[in-house]
Amino acid sequence: MSVKLAGKLFGQKRFLPLFVLFQAGTFNDNALKQALIGLVTYGGVVLFSDSIPRESVVPLAALMFTLPFLIVTAIAGQIADKIDRGLILKRIKRFEVGLMCLAALGFFLESPAVLALTLIGMGAQSAFFSPTKNSVLPQWLADDELITGNGLLSGFQFFFILLGQSIGLLLVLKQFPADGFLTGPRVVALILLMLAAVGWFAAERVPLAPAPKPDLKINYNPITATINVLAQALKDMAVFRPLLGIAWFYGLSTIFITAFPTYVADVLRYDQNTLTAILVISTLGILTGSLFCIVLARGKEAVGLVAFGITGVALFTLDLFLNSEQSTREGLGTVQEFFADPKGRRFLFDVTAASFCNGLYVVPLQAMAQRRANPERRARLMSAGSVLLNLSVNGMTFMLIGLGYLSLPPRFPFSIIIIISLIVAAYAFYRWAQLRKQGLT
């Protein structure tokens, strides 16, 4: 049923343009960010200052994307409840074209400052997109289509995260003939411009999505607006609980993604091609888990999948933690050496299995929050979710920055994932048992 529904959704205007513009934007966000991180980690580019520990530079770069998101998102949620959401999506993608022109300038000039400014702009743009997408999806899809729609969007989101990260990292460092026009950064710039145009083209074809509260008075104060949306979400615990779960998904993903570049280079002692291979395979794990969830959930609220998924994340991360010895290799190893190393294969298995379980965990939570939210204030509730996930992301990012100064063991961040995931798993199993007693699952 769900597999047939997935094929049906791809042929419909109420889903396909949203899917295309979302994945094009996901690619650009990650290609831009990873290209900048690649220049800092492997290209010798100084982004901030030589005095900042190398382990803290990558989290600081990630923070430039997430902080604007946190500041703007509560305002964006109000706007998405006041203005036609289809129109908002069109304006967002037009703005992205301008941002990618700025990014192209940064890559052509090889200017870290211009690229950092673009990252900040992309964070602000994403703040408007997230609550709009999450509130328009249940407006365009039926209740029994939400798991499938979220599974397709989220599953392929991770594929395009992977694709963006891989292309951004590999191409920005690629050596072209010295006398030619093309350089690695310039090739990345051209790809970003092309994907921005694809997203813009798709956005112009989304259907109308009338706002539920056109007379809503918008609070443009980011502090009080954020407090207000969080207070509204706290009053609706049926929505707040899955929003918290989604926030932890993004928090633990931040630890993995942000820690991996320096961890692979400095602890495992492998090159950037190995990092790309790890990101590729682990992201395919999330894609597989998300799509597998479509089949298992059958359009229903799948609290049991949430519980088993987050338990798997904790257990496989525990094995990752136990397999985190410092390599004694002098230079950086290759991809071939990584796959020939038993410890490397164990590391990759744990990362991939944890990623698969992450896909099972997060997709049902997204559908729960969307389905349970009051349609008249759905975008504001979804913006509360965006605030929570960004608090989680930024909290984990600040933690990683601090760990760079404390000189704690490189595997320490994995212990944070294990502890918090086990707590979440215990609560998820408790809720699942409650719902089974009530005959609701």
C-alpha positions in Angstrom: 0.0 0.0 0.0 2.7 2.5 1.1 5.0 1.6 -1.8 2.2 2.2 -4.3 1.3 5.4 -2.6 4.9 6.6 -2.8 4.9 6.1 -6.6 1.5 7.9 -6.8 2.8 10.9 -4.9 5.7 11.4 -7.2 3.3 11.9 -10.1 1.3 14.7 -8.4 1.7 18.4 -8.3 0.9 18.6 -4.6 4.1 16.6 -3.8 6.6 16.5 -6.7 7.5 20.2 -6.9 7.9 20.3 -3.1 10.2 17.3 -3.2 12.3 18.7 -6.0 12.8 22.2 -4.4 13.4 20.7 -1.0 16.1 18.3 -2.3 17.8 21.0 -4.4 18.0 23.3 -1.4 19.3 20.4 0.8 22.0 19.7 -1.8 23.1 23.4 -1.9 23.1 23.8 1.9 25.4 20.9 2.4 27.6 21.3 -0.7 28.4 24.9 0.4 29.0 24.0 4.0 31.1 21.0 3.3 33.2 22.8 0.6 34.0 25.4 3.1 34.8 22.8 5.8 37.0 21.0 3.2 39.0 24.1 2.5 39.5 24.6 6.2 40.3 21.0 7.1 42.3 19.9 4.1 43.0 23.0 2.0 44.9 25.1 4.5 42.4 28.0 4.5 42.2 30.0 7.7 38.6 30.9 8.3 38.8 32.7 11.7 42.2 32.7 13.4 45.3 30.5 13.7 44.8 30.7 17.5 41.5 28.7 17.4 42.0 24.9 17.9 41.5 23.0 14.7 38.9 20.8 16.4 36.8 23.9 17.0 36.9 25.5 13.5 34.5 23.0 11.9 31.8 23.4 14.7 32.2 27.2 14.4 31.6 27.0 10.7 28.5 24.9 11.3 27.3 27.5 13.9 27.2 30.2 11.2 24.5 28.2 9.5 22.4 27.2 12.5 22.4 30.4 14.6 20.4 32.6 12.1 18.0 29.7 11.8 17.4 29.8 15.6 16.9 33.6 15.6 14.4 33.8 12.7 12.4 30.6 12.8 9.7 31.7 15.3 8.9 34.7 13.1 8.9 32.5 10.0 6.3 30.2 11.6 3.9 33.1 12.2 4.4 34.2 8.6 3.6 30.7 7.4 0.3 30.8 9.3 -0.6 34.3 7.9 0.5 34.1 4.2 -0.2 31.5 1.5 2.5 28.9 2.0 2.9 28.2 -1.7 3.8 31.8 -2.2 6.3 31.7 0.6 8.1 28.7 -1.0 8.3 30.6 -4.3 9.9 33.6 -2.5 12.3 31.4 -0.6 13.7 29.8 -3.7 14.0 33.2 -5.5 16.1 34.4 -2.5 18.2 31.3 -2.8 19.2 32.1 -6.3 20.6 35.4 -5.1 22.5 33.7 -2.3 24.0 31.2 -4.7 25.2 34.1 -6.8 26.9 35.4 -3.7 28.4 32.0 -3.0 29.7 31.8 -6.6 31.4 35.1 -6.1 33.0 33.7 -2.9 34.3 30.6 -4.6 35.6 32.5 -7.7 37.5 34.9 -5.4 38.3 32.1 -3.0 37.1 34.4 -0.2 36.3 32.6 3.2 34.6 35.8 4.4 32.1 35.9 1.5 31.4 32.2 1.8 30.8 32.6 5.6 28.4 35.4 4.8 26.5 33.1 2.4 26.3 30.4 5.0 24.6 32.8 7.4 22.2 33.8 4.6 21.4 30.1 3.9 20.7 29.6 7.6 18.2 32.5 7.6 16.6 31.2 4.4 16.2 27.7 5.9 14.5 29.2 8.9 11.6 30.2 6.6 11.6 27.0 4.7 11.4 24.5 7.6 8.1 25.5 9.3 6.5 26.2 5.9 7.4 22.8 4.6 6.2 21.0 7.8 2.9 22.9 7.9 2.1 22.6 4.2 2.7 18.9 4.0 -0.4 17.9 6.0 -2.3 20.6 4.0 -1.4 18.9 0.7 -1.4 15.3 1.9 -4.1 13.1 3.6 -3.4 11.8 7.1 -2.6 8.3 5.8 -0.1 9.8 3.3 1.9 11.6 5.9 4.3 8.8 6.9 4.9 8.1 3.2 5.4 11.7 2.3 7.8 12.3 5.3 9.6 9.1 4.6 10.3 10.2 1.0 11.3 13.7 1.9 13.4 12.8 4.9 15.0 9.6 3.3 16.0 11.4 0.1 17.0 14.4 2.1 19.8 12.4 3.6 20.7 11.2 0.2 21.0 14.7 -1.0 22.9 15.7 2.2 25.3 13.0 1.3 25.5 14.0 -2.4 26.0 17.7 -1.5 28.7 16.9 1.2 30.5 14.5 -1.2 30.5 16.8 -4.2 31.3 19.9 -2.1 34.3 18.1 -0.4 35.7 16.3 -3.4 35.4 19.0 -6.0 36.5 22.0 -3.9 39.9 20.2 -3.4 40.2 18.7 -6.9 43.2 19.8 -9.0 42.4 21.0 -12.5 45.0 22.1 -15.1 46.8 25.1 -13.7 46.4 27.2 -16.8 42.6 26.5 -17.1 39.6 28.6 -16.1 38.1 25.9 -13.9 39.3 25.3 -10.3 37.7 23.2 -7.7 35.9 26.1 -6.0 34.7 27.4 -9.3 33.2 24.1 -10.3 31.4 24.0 -7.0 30.0 27.5 -7.6 28.6 26.5 -11.0 26.9 23.4 -9.5 25.3 25.5 -6.8 23.9 28.0 -9.3 22.5 25.2 -11.4 20.7 23.5 -8.4 19.4 26.9 -7.3 17.8 27.3 -10.7 16.3 23.8 -10.5 14.8 24.6 -7.1 13.4 27.9 -8.4 11.8 26.2 -11.4 10.1 23.7 -9.1 8.9 26.3 -6.7 7.1 28.2 -9.4 4.9 25.1 -9.9 3.7 24.4 -6.4 0.0 24.6 -5.8 -1.7 27.2 -3.6 -1.8 26.6 0.1 -4.1 29.2 1.7 -3.0 30.4 5.2 -5.3 29.5 8.1 -4.9 32.8 9.9 -4.6 35.7 7.4 -5.5 38.2 10.1 -2.7 37.0 12.5 -0.6 39.9 14.0 3.0 39.0 13.6 5.5 39.5 16.5 8.8 40.5 14.9 10.7 40.4 18.2 12.8 37.2 17.9 13.1 36.7 21.6 9.5 37.1 22.6 8.3 35.4 19.4 10.5 32.4 20.2 9.3 32.3 23.9 5.7 32.4 22.7 5.9 29.6 20.2 7.7 27.4 22.8 5.0 28.2 25.3 2.3 27.2 22.8 4.0 23.9 22.1 4.4 23.2 25.8 0.6 23.5 26.2 0.2 20.8 23.5 2.2 17.9 24.8 0.9 15.5 22.2 2.8 17.6 19.6 5.6 18.7 21.9 6.8 15.1 22.7 7.6 14.2 19.0 9.1 17.6 18.5 11.5 16.9 21.3 12.4 13.5 19.8 13.1 15.2 16.4 15.3 17.7 18.1 17.4 14.9 19.6 17.7 13.3 16.2 19.3 16.5 14.8 21.4 16.9 17.9 23.0 13.4 17.6 23.3 13.8 13.9 25.2 17.1 14.5 27.7 15.2 16.8 28.3 12.6 14.1 28.6 15.0 11.1 30.5 17.7 12.8 33.0 15.4 14.6 33.7 13.2 11.6 36.0 15.4 9.5 38.6 15.9 12.2 38.0 12.4 13.7 38.6 10.7 10.4 41.7 12.8 9.7 43.3 13.0 13.2 42.2 9.8 15.0 41.5 7.2 12.3 44.2 8.9 10.1 42.5 8.5 6.7 42.2 11.0 3.8 39.2 13.1 2.6 38.2 10.4 0.1 37.7 8.0 3.1 35.6 10.6 4.9 33.5 10.9 1.7 33.0 7.1 1.6 32.0 7.0 5.2 29.5 9.9 4.7 28.1 8.2 1.5 27.5 4.8 3.1 26.2 6.1 6.4 23.7 8.5 4.6 22.5 5.6 2.5 21.8 3.9 5.8 19.5 6.7 6.8 17.8 6.7 3.4 17.2 2.9 3.7 15.9 3.2 7.2 13.5 6.0 6.3 12.2 4.1 3.3 11.9 0.9 5.3 9.8 2.8 7.8 7.3 3.5 5.0 6.7 -0.2 4.6 6.6 -1.0 8.3 4.5 1.9 9.5 1.7 1.4 6.9 0.5 5.0 7.4 0.0 4.7 11.2 1.7 6.3 14.2 4.6 3.9 14.8 5.8 4.6 18.3 7.3 1.1 18.4 9.6 1.9 15.5 10.7 5.1 17.3 11.6 3.0 20.4 13.5 0.3 18.5 15.2 2.8 16.2 16.7 5.0 19.0 17.8 1.9 20.9 19.7 0.7 17.9 21.4 4.1 17.6 22.5 3.8 21.2 23.8 0.2 20.9 25.7 0.7 17.6 27.2 4.0 18.9 28.4 2.1 22.0 30.3 -0.3 19.8 31.7 2.7 17.9 32.9 4.1 21.2 34.6 0.8 22.1 36.3 0.8 18.7 37.8 4.3 18.9 41.6 3.8 19.3 44.1 6.3 18.1 45.8 5.2 14.9 49.6 5.1 14.9 49.8 5.6 11.1 52.3 8.3 10.0 50.5 9.7 6.9 46.8 9.6 5.9 45.6 6.2 4.7 43.5 5.7 1.6 40.0 4.4 1.0 41.5 1.0 0.0 43.5 0.7 3.2 40.4 1.7 5.2 38.3 -1.1 3.7 41.1 -3.6 4.2 41.4 -2.7 7.9 39.2 -4.8 10.2 38.8 -1.9 12.6 37.8 0.3 9.7 35.2 -2.1 8.5 33.8 -2.4 12.1 33.7 1.4 12.4 31.8 1.7 9.1 29.3 -1.1 10.0 28.5 0.7 13.3 28.0 4.1 11.6 25.8 2.6 8.9 23.7 0.5 11.3 23.2 3.6 13.6 22.2 5.6 10.6 19.7 3.0 9.5 18.1 3.0 13.0 18.1 6.8 12.9 15.9 6.6 9.8 13.4 4.3 11.6 13.4 6.7 14.6 12.8 10.1 13.0 10.2 9.6 10.2 7.3 8.5 12.5 8.0 11.4 14.8 7.7 13.9 12.0 4.3 12.5 10.9 3.1 12.5 14.5 3.9 16.1 15.1 2.3 17.2 11.8 -0.8 15.1 12.2 -1.5 16.1 15.8 -1.0 19.8 15.4 -4.0 22.1 15.2 -4.3 23.3 11.5 -4.9 26.9 12.6 -1.5 27.2 14.3 0.4 24.3 12.7 3.2 26.4 11.3 3.8 28.1 14.6 3.9 24.7 16.3 6.3 23.5 13.6 8.4 26.6 14.1 8.6 25.6 17.8 10.0 22.3 16.6 12.6 24.2 14.5 13.6 26.2 17.6 14.0 23.0 19.6 16.0 21.2 17.0 18.3 24.3 16.6 18.7 24.5 20.3 19.8 20.9 20.2 22.0 21.4 17.2 23.6 24.6 18.6 23.9 23.0 22.1 25.8 20.0 20.6 27.9 22.4 18.5 28.9 24.5 21.4 29.7 21.3 23.3 32.0 20.2 20.5 33.7 23.6 20.4 34.3 23.4 24.2 35.7 19.9 23.9 38.2 21.2 21.4 39.6 23.4 24.2 39.4 20.7 27.0 41.5 18.1 25.2 39.2 15.3 26.1 39.5 12.0 24.3 38.2 12.2 20.7 35.6 9.5 21.3 34.0 11.4 24.1 31.2 12.9 22.0 30.0 9.4 21.2 29.3 8.9 24.9 26.9 11.8 24.8 24.9 10.1 22.0 24.8 6.8 24.0 23.6 8.3 27.3 20.9 10.6 25.9 19.7 8.0 23.3 19.2 5.4 26.1 17.1 7.9 28.1 15.0 8.7 25.0 14.7 4.9 24.3 13.4 4.2 27.8 10.7 6.9 27.5 9.8 5.7 24.0 9.2 2.1 25.2 7.2 3.5 28.1 4.9 5.5 25.8 4.6 2.5 23.4 3.5 0.3 26.3 1.0 2.9 27.4 -0.5 3.2 23.9 -0.7 -0.6 23.5 -2.7 -0.9 26.7 -5.1 1.7 25.4 -5.3 -0.2 22.1 -4.0 2.8 20.1 -1.0 1.1 18.5 
